[in-house]
Amino acid sequence: MNAMAVNMNLPVSVSEEDMRTLLAVKLFEVGKVSLGQAAKIANFSKKAFIDVLGHYRVPVCNYEAEELQQEIDG
């Protein structure tokens, strides 16, 4: 993954850890990065990041109902 550095002025109420986590969650949610990439951005393991996604109610797998049924039916 190519990377770039970003420098931002945030309110003191937003920690760098919060910013990295929220950015990673949103990038994953909109499909810009993979689970592994998002976990790396947020400095979490994949397992821990899956828990974070659950906290923010972001699905790890985003299947349409028809796709899910096809997976179940095999």
Beta strands, then each sheet from edge to edge (+ up, - down):
end
